[in-house]
């Protein structure tokens, strides 16, 4: 008689359950990591963008102050 015999009758389903549990854990971890990456993108606030533009020299001090007042009104 070949095979595992009586212990194999019990171990086969046990290992199949363990296999599917491991697959489910891997899938859950992959989706969790994907979700964290998609949420990791931070949106710049209007004030941050304004500061960047002023630092790059795209706008002068007068424009910066005017836009800053406009942003703070909201």
Residue pairs with C-beta under 8 A, 6 or more apart in sequence:
4 11
4 12
44 52
46 71
47 68
47 71
50 59
50 64
50 67
50 68
50 71
53 59
53 64
54 61
54 64
59 67
